[in-house]
Amino acid sequence: MRTKLFLAFIFIIFLALLSNIVFERMIIRDFNDFIRGTEEDHIYWVMASVEGSYINGKWDRQLLGEALHWGLMLGFDSYVEDHSGNTVLSSARVLSTISPNMRERMNSLLKLPSGTGEFVWYPLYAEGEEIGRLYIRPFERRGPVPLKEEIFRKRGKEFLAISFLIAGGGALVLSLLFTIFLSNPIRRLTRSAEKIAEGNFAVQTPKVHKNLKDEIDRLTESFNYMTEALRREDSLRRHLTSNIAHELRTPLTIIKGNLEAIEDGIISDPGAVIENIRSEIQRIILLVEGIEDITNAEASFFRKGEIEEINLREFIESVAGGMRKIAEEKGLYLKTRGPSMNIKTYPEKLHIIVKNLLTNACKFTTSGGISIRWGENGRGDGGFYISVEDTGKGISEEHISMIFNRFYKEEDSGGQGLGLAIVKELADVMGGRVEVKSVPGKGARFKIIF
C-alpha cells in the first residue's frame, strides 16, 4: 500500500510538472503573439499613412517623409517603391534629414541606421488601384523595452518553476505523510492479523482515535473486536475442555463404580444404586445445560450487535414476567420498581444479564422474595443501573471475590458456577460494572451500573 500511495503521488507530481510546462508554453506563446500582433498593427498604421501621402495620382514627398519618419519612431526600417519599381523614398534618406539631437535619441532606442533581417513587402493601394509597395523590416531595439520583454519571459518561467516547486514539493510531502499515516495502521493490522493466523491471540491490538474516527479507525475497531472475540473463544475452548473433563470425571466415575458393583453382585440395595446413577446423570445434564448457557452468552459476545433504544421499564417487566411463575411456585414474591425511561443498550446481552441474576436469586432464596429496581446512574451521561436484591442465604465475605469465576460454586450451592460468570463478562463487554453487597443469612444485592 505504501508503494502504491507513493507512486500515486509521484504521478500527481508528474501531472503538475506537465501542466506547468504546457501552461508556460501557452503563456510565452500568447505573449509572443501579442508582440507580433502589436508589430503588425504598427505596420498597418504606417501603410495607411504612406497610402495617405499619394494624392491626385502622385506622391506627396513631405507627407511620405512624415509617414516613413513615423515608421522610424515605431522601430521600422522601410522604403517605398512606385508601381514601376522605382524607389520613391526610404527611411535612411529621411533619417539623414532629421536633427542630430533627435537622431541621437532614436539611436538610444534603436540600432541605426539599418534594420535586421529581410525586408517584407506590402502592396499599397489608392482608390482601388495598386500604387506601389512598402518594404519594411524591424530595427534591433535597444533600451528598456526589449529588456522588459525579456524580463517578462524570464519572470514567467521563474514563476512557473516556483509554483511547480511549491505544488510538487507539497505533493511530495503529502505523499510521505499519507504514506506514513495511512499505511502504518494498515501495516500494524496486517502484522496483528498474521500473528492471529499463527494462533497467537496475545497480540497488542492497534489503538483507535476517540475523536474524528475515519474508515481506518472503524476498521481497526472492528479488528480489535474480532481479536477479542477470537481470544475469548480460544480461552473458552481451553477452559471448557479442562472444566468439562474435570466436572464429568466425578459423576462418570461414580456411575462406573456403581455399575461394576452391580455386575460383581456386591450390591444389596439395587434401588439405591439406581438412584445414585440417576442423580449423577442429572448432574451431567445440569452441567451440559450450564455449558449451553455460557455458550449462548459467548455467542452473544461474538455477535457485536447494534445499540438499540428501548424502554427500560417495559424491558425489565418483560424479563421479570417470564420469571414470576418460577418465583411464585417457590412461594416468593417478585417486585419491580423504577421509572419509565428510554435507554440505548444491547438488548440481547442485557436480557441474559437480568435473567441470570433473577435465576440466581430464585435459586438461593427460600423465603421472602426478590426486588428489581432501576434508574439513572446519577452522572448525567445517559447511563443507568439495574439492581436485583433477594432475601436469600447471602454470600460470605471470603466468597464474594470468587463468585464471578467460571465453574466456581459453594459446596451446597447446587449450581454449576456459570450464571454469575456470564453476568460479569457480558457487563464488561457492555462497558458496565457489577457491585455486590451481601449479608449472610439475610440476602444479597447485585447492582449493574452502565
FIMIVO-708370 format. One line per 3 residues: their letters; for each residue x, y, z of C-alpha. Coordinates in nm, 4 decimals. Layout:
A = X Y Z; ...
END
This chain:
MRT = 0.0000 0.0000 0.0000; 0.2820 0.2380 0.0877; 0.4410 0.1916 -0.2538
KLF = 0.1089 0.2405 -0.4314; 0.0368 0.5613 -0.2430; 0.3844 0.6942 -0.3103
LAF = 0.3590 0.6115 -0.6815; 0.0154 0.7756 -0.6949; 0.1568 1.0984 -0.5574
IFI = 0.4576 1.0784 -0.7896; 0.2103 1.0515 -1.0767; 0.0321 1.3613 -0.9446
IFL = 0.3656 1.5454 -0.9293; 0.4369 1.4403 -1.2879; 0.0976 1.5736 -1.3962
ALL = 0.1705 1.9002 -1.2138; 0.5045 1.9288 -1.3951; 0.3432 1.8534 -1.7300
SNI = 0.0655 2.1071 -1.6706; 0.3223 2.3720 -1.5689; 0.5242 2.3114 -1.8850
VFE = 0.2119 2.3361 -2.1013; 0.0984 2.6460 -1.9133; 0.4399 2.8105 -1.9517
RMI = 0.4452 2.7384 -2.3238; 0.0969 2.8810 -2.3645; 0.1831 3.1995 -2.1732
IRD = 0.5048 3.2608 -2.3690; 0.3270 3.1828 -2.6968; 0.0453 3.4213 -2.6136
FND = 0.2952 3.6904 -2.5160; 0.4908 3.6470 -2.8410; 0.1625 3.6545 -3.0355
FIR = 0.0770 3.9771 -2.8576; 0.4137 4.1297 -2.9548; 0.3717 4.0187 -3.3173
GTE = 0.0147 4.1459 -3.3265; 0.1255 4.4840 -3.1956; 0.4005 4.4939 -3.4573
EDH = 0.1530 4.4111 -3.7362; -0.0802 4.6855 -3.6131; 0.2076 4.9329 -3.6330
IYW = 0.2886 4.8171 -3.9872; -0.0723 4.8701 -4.0957; -0.0649 5.2178 -3.9402
VMA = 0.2486 5.3003 -4.1422; 0.0886 5.1584 -4.4584; -0.2209 5.3724 -4.4039
SVE = -0.0034 5.6837 -4.3618; 0.2038 5.6016 -4.6701; -0.1109 5.5453 -4.8797
GSY = -0.2437 5.8775 -4.7493; 0.0592 6.0551 -4.8958; -0.0437 5.9574 -5.2528
ING = -0.2591 6.2464 -5.3686; -0.4015 6.3168 -5.7152; -0.2009 6.0381 -5.8805
KWD = 0.1373 6.1343 -5.7381; 0.3359 6.1044 -5.4164; 0.3475 6.3968 -5.1771
RQL = 0.7065 6.3658 -5.0606; 0.6539 6.5727 -4.7492; 0.3651 6.3580 -4.6295
LGE = 0.5504 6.0437 -4.7373; 0.8569 6.1543 -4.5397; 0.6391 6.2114 -4.2326
ALH = 0.4884 5.8638 -4.2752; 0.8323 5.6990 -4.3006; 0.9500 5.9160 -4.0099
WGL = 0.6631 5.7827 -3.8043; 0.7672 5.4316 -3.9126; 1.1147 5.5123 -3.7788
MLG = 0.9625 5.6162 -3.4483; 0.7748 5.2837 -3.4346; 1.1012 5.0947 -3.4992
FDS = 1.0817 5.0105 -3.8712; 1.3421 5.0385 -4.1466; 1.1393 5.0896 -4.4673
YVE = 1.1284 5.2272 -4.8202; 0.8582 5.2834 -5.0819; 0.8600 5.1774 -5.4473
DHS = 0.6148 5.3026 -5.7036; 0.4266 5.0744 -5.9387; 0.7249 5.0850 -6.1790
GNT = 0.9673 4.9511 -5.9184; 1.1488 5.2802 -5.8611; 1.2358 5.3790 -5.5038
VLS = 1.0339 5.6822 -5.4099; 1.1710 5.7400 -5.0609; 1.3483 5.5408 -4.7882
SAR = 1.3704 5.5743 -4.4121; 1.7504 5.6001 -4.4482; 1.7050 5.9224 -4.6532
VLS = 1.4509 6.0515 -4.4005; 1.6920 5.9675 -4.1206; 1.9605 6.1836 -4.2805
TIS = 1.7322 6.4853 -4.2731; 1.6366 6.4807 -3.9049; 1.8206 6.6824 -3.6414
PNM = 2.1234 6.5330 -3.4670; 1.9526 6.5583 -3.1295; 1.6541 6.3531 -3.2453
RER = 1.8824 6.1093 -3.4213; 2.0804 6.0619 -3.1015; 1.7661 5.9933 -2.9016
MNS = 1.6387 5.7482 -3.1613; 1.9770 5.5797 -3.1664; 1.9447 5.5181 -2.7926
LLK = 1.6287 5.3163 -2.8592; 1.7075 5.1610 -3.1991; 2.0203 5.0270 -3.3594
LPS = 2.0504 5.2621 -3.6556; 2.0868 5.3102 -3.9474; 1.9573 4.9784 -4.0868
GTG = 1.7196 4.7108 -3.9664; 1.7665 4.3395 -3.9204; 1.6513 4.0513 -4.1340
EFV = 1.4950 4.0536 -4.4789; 1.2528 4.3184 -4.5992; 0.8910 4.2161 -4.6247
WYP = 0.6803 4.3993 -4.8779; 0.3160 4.5014 -4.8582; 0.1096 4.6304 -5.1561
LYA = -0.0110 4.9912 -5.1433; -0.3484 5.0974 -5.2845; -0.5222 5.4217 -5.3630
EGE = -0.8794 5.4329 -5.4913; -0.8705 5.0576 -5.5555; -0.5555 5.0604 -5.7705
EIG = -0.2120 4.9403 -5.6706; 0.0228 5.2391 -5.6450; 0.3360 5.0626 -5.5231
RLY = 0.4890 4.8576 -5.2456; 0.6083 4.9226 -4.8913; 0.9210 4.7305 -4.7936
IRP = 0.9686 4.7075 -4.4205; 1.1768 4.5347 -4.1570; 1.2296 4.5998 -3.7834
FER = 1.5227 4.7748 -3.6265; 1.7062 4.5978 -3.3495; 1.5730 4.7502 -3.0327
RGP = 1.7760 4.8992 -2.7526; 1.6812 5.0390 -2.4137; 1.4244 4.9186 -2.1596
VPL = 1.1517 4.7825 -2.3924; 1.3262 4.4617 -2.5132; 1.4726 4.4250 -2.1659
KEE = 1.1242 4.4374 -2.0131; 1.0021 4.1821 -2.2652; 1.2886 3.9513 -2.1775
IFR = 1.2317 4.0074 -1.8056; 0.8642 3.9165 -1.8514; 0.9562 3.5911 -2.0251
KRG = 1.2157 3.5139 -1.7588; 0.9849 3.6007 -1.4697; 0.7109 3.3898 -1.6243
KEF = 0.9416 3.0895 -1.6305; 1.0582 3.1610 -1.2759; 0.7002 3.1930 -1.1519
LAI = 0.6013 2.8618 -1.3077; 0.9162 2.6965 -1.1719; 0.8422 2.8268 -0.8209
SFL = 0.4764 2.7255 -0.8421; 0.5837 2.3790 -0.9522; 0.8323 2.3529 -0.6656
IAG = 0.5604 2.4557 -0.4198; 0.2962 2.2263 -0.5680; 0.5348 1.9405 -0.6374
GGA = 0.7137 1.9766 -0.3037; 0.3796 1.9964 -0.1238; 0.2562 1.6891 -0.3071
LVL = 0.5792 1.5072 -0.2196; 0.5500 1.5989 0.1495; 0.1838 1.4986 0.1490
SLL = 0.2733 1.1725 -0.0206; 0.5213 1.0950 0.2562; 0.2743 1.1958 0.5292
FTI = -0.0114 0.9997 0.3728; 0.2194 0.7055 0.3168; 0.3188 0.7094 0.6835
FLS = -0.0149 0.7885 0.8459; -0.2292 0.5750 0.6147; -0.0066 0.2766 0.5590
NPI = 0.1310 0.2369 0.9124; -0.2084 0.1500 1.0679; -0.2710 -0.0965 0.7838
RRL = 0.0737 -0.2491 0.8359; 0.0070 -0.2854 1.2088; -0.3256 -0.4504 1.1339
TRS = -0.1524 -0.6816 0.8858; 0.1140 -0.7834 1.1387; -0.1519 -0.8455 1.4044
AEK = -0.3614 -1.0487 1.1603; -0.0569 -1.2598 1.0677; 0.0116 -1.3329 1.4349
IAE = -0.3517 -1.4262 1.4938; -0.3403 -1.6534 1.1888; -0.0431 -1.8273 1.3544
GNF = -0.2549 -1.8852 1.6668; -0.1044 -1.6056 1.8770; -0.4020 -1.4252 2.0284
AVQ = -0.1907 -1.2263 2.2744; -0.1176 -0.9570 2.0167; -0.1333 -0.5920 2.1125
TPK = -0.4314 -0.4515 1.9257; -0.3854 -0.1203 1.7398; -0.5167 0.1942 1.9055
VHK = -0.8267 0.3749 1.7812; -0.8613 0.7542 1.7828; -1.1522 0.8503 2.0047
NLK = -1.2287 1.1683 1.8104; -1.2792 1.2086 1.4364; -1.2868 0.8384 1.3540
DEI = -1.2168 0.7637 0.9911; -1.2512 0.4449 0.7872; -0.9185 0.3082 0.9145
DRL = -1.0222 0.3720 1.2755; -1.3507 0.1914 1.2180; -1.1619 -0.0951 1.0524
TES = -0.9236 -0.1044 1.3493; -1.2163 -0.1019 1.5921; -1.3796 -0.3950 1.4133
FNY = -1.0454 -0.5764 1.4003; -0.9929 -0.5233 1.7738; -1.3397 -0.6580 1.8444
MTE = -1.2711 -0.9589 1.6229; -0.9383 -1.0168 1.8002; -1.1023 -1.0023 2.1415
ALR = -1.3758 -1.2384 2.0222; -1.1179 -1.4882 1.8938; -0.9162 -1.4540 2.2138
RED = -1.2236 -1.5218 2.4249; -1.3272 -1.8093 2.2016; -0.9852 -1.9674 2.2372
SLR = -0.9914 -1.9119 2.6124; -1.3440 -2.0529 2.6304; -1.2386 -2.3613 2.4386
RHL = -0.9441 -2.4215 2.6704; -1.1428 -2.3590 2.9861; -1.4409 -2.5637 2.8737
TSN = -1.2220 -2.8555 2.7730; -1.0470 -2.8522 3.1099; -1.3572 -2.7869 3.3193
IAH = -1.5814 -3.0326 3.1328; -1.3223 -3.3045 3.1757; -1.2980 -3.2217 3.5458
ELR = -1.6734 -3.1928 3.6037; -1.7589 -3.5073 3.4079; -1.4889 -3.7223 3.5661
TPL = -1.6542 -3.7420 3.9093; -2.0122 -3.8395 3.8060; -1.8854 -4.0772 3.5391
TII = -1.6519 -4.2426 3.7911; -1.9409 -4.2837 4.0364; -2.1670 -4.4283 3.7650
KGN = -1.8947 -4.6645 3.6542; -1.8280 -4.7766 4.0116; -2.1943 -4.8440 4.0786
LEA = -2.2348 -5.0413 3.7552; -1.9271 -5.2507 3.8337; -2.0665 -5.3145 4.1816
IED = -2.3930 -5.4397 4.0299; -2.2003 -5.6629 3.7898; -1.9966 -5.8070 4.0770
GII = -2.3143 -5.8731 4.2740; -2.1953 -5.6910 4.5869; -2.4894 -5.4505 4.5972
SDP = -2.7596 -5.5362 4.8464; -2.9899 -5.2449 4.7530; -3.0105 -5.2052 4.3718
GAV = -3.2708 -4.9322 4.4072; -3.0285 -4.7069 4.5951; -2.7636 -4.7694 4.3319
IEN = -3.0040 -4.6800 4.0534; -3.0972 -4.3628 4.2411; -2.7279 -4.2717 4.2714
IRS = -2.6797 -4.3278 3.8992; -2.9887 -4.1198 3.8216; -2.8571 -3.8398 4.0459
EIQ = -2.5200 -3.8355 3.8723; -2.6845 -3.8397 3.5293; -2.8948 -3.5415 3.6370
RII = -2.5737 -3.3716 3.7441; -2.4304 -3.4286 3.3985; -2.7473 -3.2913 3.2403
LLV = -2.7225 -2.9770 3.4543; -2.3587 -2.9404 3.3521; -2.4499 -2.9646 2.9836
EGI = -2.7268 -2.7094 3.0335; -2.4795 -2.4766 3.2039; -2.2380 -2.5187 2.9149
EDI = -2.5206 -2.4350 2.6754; -2.5944 -2.1196 2.8765; -2.2384 -1.9978 2.8690
TNA = -2.2099 -2.0897 2.5010; -2.5145 -1.8756 2.4268; -2.3663 -1.5926 2.6301
EAS = -2.0391 -1.6205 2.4416; -2.2306 -1.6259 2.1138; -2.3922 -1.3007 2.2218
FFR = -2.0471 -1.1563 2.2763; -1.9188 -1.2756 1.9401; -2.2134 -1.1020 1.7741
KGE = -2.1281 -0.7402 1.8288; -2.4846 -0.6349 1.7534; -2.6303 -0.2904 1.7246
IEE = -2.7150 -0.0480 2.0026; -3.0907 -0.0011 2.0240; -3.3120 0.2403 2.2149
INL = -3.5567 0.0620 2.4461; -3.7887 0.1485 2.7322; -3.6163 0.0090 3.0405
REF = -3.9378 -0.0412 3.2415; -4.1073 -0.2383 2.9628; -3.7902 -0.4408 2.9074
IES = -3.7487 -0.5437 3.2744; -4.1200 -0.6107 3.3189; -4.0984 -0.8464 3.0199
VAG = -3.7990 -1.0371 3.1626; -3.9490 -1.0448 3.5132; -4.2792 -1.1683 3.3730
GMR = -4.1075 -1.4800 3.2429; -3.9544 -1.5492 3.5867; -4.2560 -1.4592 3.8037
KIA = -4.4200 -1.8031 3.7757; -4.0996 -1.9775 3.8873; -4.0767 -1.7451 4.1882
EEK = -4.4413 -1.7944 4.2825; -4.4043 -2.1737 4.2679; -4.1406 -2.1396 4.5415
GLY = -4.3691 -1.9094 4.7404; -4.1587 -1.5991 4.6664; -4.2623 -1.2518 4.5635
LKT = -4.1074 -1.0714 4.2645; -4.1367 -0.6926 4.2807; -4.0302 -0.4373 4.0216
RGP = -3.9868 -0.0662 4.0789; -3.8404 0.2076 3.8608; -3.9232 0.4951 3.6259
SMN = -4.0255 0.4731 3.2647; -3.7070 0.5715 3.0808; -3.5556 0.5215 2.7380
IKT = -3.2003 0.3917 2.7195; -2.9553 0.2905 2.4496; -2.8053 -0.0539 2.5012
YPE = -2.7589 -0.4059 2.3615; -3.0972 -0.5699 2.4389; -2.9847 -0.9297 2.3783
KLH = -2.6928 -0.9057 2.6201; -2.8930 -0.7145 2.8789; -3.1668 -0.9797 2.8664
IIV = -2.9147 -1.2531 2.9506; -2.7740 -1.0477 3.2394; -3.1123 -0.9739 3.4011
KNL = -3.2413 -1.3283 3.3513; -2.9291 -1.4836 3.5065; -2.9478 -1.2517 3.8072
LTN = -3.3140 -1.3396 3.8618; -3.2453 -1.7113 3.8176; -2.9573 -1.6926 4.0645
ACK = -3.1734 -1.5028 4.3165; -3.4585 -1.7551 4.2879; -3.2191 -2.0452 4.3319
FTT = -3.0753 -1.9225 4.6614; -3.3897 -1.7725 4.8137; -3.6294 -1.9948 5.0129
SGG = -3.8467 -1.7307 5.1800; -3.9348 -1.3694 5.1178; -3.8661 -1.2718 4.7617
ISI = -3.6823 -1.0676 4.5018; -3.6906 -0.6942 4.4213; -3.5766 -0.5382 4.0966
RWG = -3.5032 -0.1657 4.0791; -3.3638 0.0550 3.8064; -3.2978 0.4208 3.7297
ENG = -3.0405 0.6737 3.6085; -2.6836 0.6322 3.7264; -2.6783 0.9901 3.8594
RGD = -2.3862 1.1141 3.6487; -2.5908 1.2771 3.3718; -2.4200 1.0778 3.0945
GGF = -2.7277 0.8847 2.9833; -2.6232 0.5800 3.1875; -2.8471 0.3636 3.4052
YIS = -2.8389 0.0930 3.6699; -3.0306 -0.2270 3.7419; -3.0410 -0.3714 4.0946
VED = -3.1568 -0.7246 4.1860; -3.1963 -0.7837 4.5599; -3.3099 -1.1039 4.7348
TGK = -3.3787 -1.2258 5.0871; -3.1860 -1.5486 5.0411; -2.8930 -1.7102 5.2187
GIS = -2.6465 -1.4390 5.1172; -2.2775 -1.4713 5.0347; -1.9928 -1.4840 5.2812
EEH = -1.7202 -1.2195 5.2530; -1.4489 -1.4638 5.1514; -1.6560 -1.5926 4.8599
ISM = -1.7630 -1.2581 4.7064; -1.4320 -1.2092 4.5229; -1.4623 -1.5516 4.3546
IFN = -1.8308 -1.5838 4.2650; -1.7716 -1.4443 3.9144; -1.5176 -1.7131 3.8233
RFY = -1.6437 -1.9783 3.5854; -1.7417 -2.3092 3.7490; -1.6827 -2.1651 4.0935
KEE = -1.9524 -2.2649 4.3421; -2.0020 -2.3231 4.7111; -2.0338 -2.6809 4.8262
DSG = -2.4070 -2.6604 4.8911; -2.4938 -2.4272 4.6028; -2.6275 -2.6984 4.3742
GQG = -2.5421 -2.4960 4.0660; -2.2680 -2.5181 3.8048; -2.0928 -2.1888 3.8814
LGL = -2.1649 -2.0280 3.5441; -2.4530 -1.7820 3.5867; -2.2680 -1.5007 3.7627
AIV = -1.9609 -1.5503 3.5407; -2.1838 -1.4837 3.2400; -2.3273 -1.1722 3.4094
KEL = -1.9822 -1.0290 3.4831; -1.8373 -1.0993 3.1395; -2.1309 -0.9535 2.9475
ADV = -2.1374 -0.6457 3.1726; -1.7690 -0.5898 3.0964; -1.8374 -0.6220 2.7243
MGG = -2.1123 -0.3597 2.7501; -1.8896 -0.1200 2.9417; -2.0622 -0.1723 3.2767
RVE = -1.9548 -0.2844 3.6210; -2.1046 -0.5124 3.8847; -2.1329 -0.4220 4.2531
VKS = -2.2193 -0.6843 4.5156; -2.3381 -0.6332 4.8716; -2.4410 -0.9241 5.0891
VPG = -2.5123 -1.0165 5.4485; -2.5006 -1.3924 5.5148; -2.8397 -1.5186 5.6177
KGA = -3.0219 -1.2008 5.5079; -2.9713 -1.1846 5.1307; -2.7644 -1.0241 4.8574
RFK = -2.7899 -0.7331 4.6167; -2.6328 -0.7265 4.2708; -2.6184 -0.3843 4.1056
IIF = -2.5151 -0.3454 3.7407; -2.4117 0.0097 3.6520; -2.3790 0.1202 3.2875
END
